[in-house]
C-alpha cells in the first residue's frame, strides 16, 4: 500500500474504507522508498530522512533485521507551515539476531553501541526519536502491553487528541533502503 492521502487536517487517516479490514487500517504498511518519496519534501525533511536511513543501516549492521518500525509524530503529518518537524518518532519492534539472543550478549551490545541505543545521542545526531520493543522477551503480555502503549500514543495527536494514522516500515530491507537513499539523493539534487 502506498502512503495514504492526508486529511484536510494534514494527518494520515486512521483507516481507509472499511475500518474492520486490517489491510486498510493504521499502521499502514509502506516500503522505505514509498516513505522517502512521500516525505522528502523539504531540505529539513530530507535531513531527517538521511538520519533515519543511517539509523536503519546501523541497526542492520548489528544484525537486527527481523521486525518492523512504526513511524509517527509531526514528521508523519503535513503541517510544516504551522510547525516543521524536528525529528521522526520511531518504535522498532525487533527480534534479536542469534548472536545477541542471550540476555548478557544483548546487554553488552546495548552498552557497546550508544550510536544505536542511546536515546539522546540518536535523537541529536540522527534526528530519530527512537524507542525499542524487544520481541525476543518471552512474555506475550509484555508484547500486548507494548503494542497497546505505542499504538495508543502514536494514534492520537498530543494537543487535540485527534485520532490519526501512522506508518509501518519493514526491517531487513537493505536493497529497498538503498533505493530509498538513491531517491533521497536525487531529491536533494533537485532542491539545490
Buried (B, 14 or more C-beta within 10 A) or exposed (E): EEBBEBBEEBBBBBBBEEEEEEEBBBBBEBBBBBBBBBBBBBEBBBBBBBBBBBBBBBBBEBEBBBBBBBBBBBBBBBBBEEEEBEBBBBBBBBBBBEEBEEEEBBEEBBEEBEBBBBEEEBBEBBBBBBBBBBBBEEEEEEBEEBBEEBBEBBBBBEEEEEEBBBBBBBBBBEEBBBBBBEBBEEBBEEEE
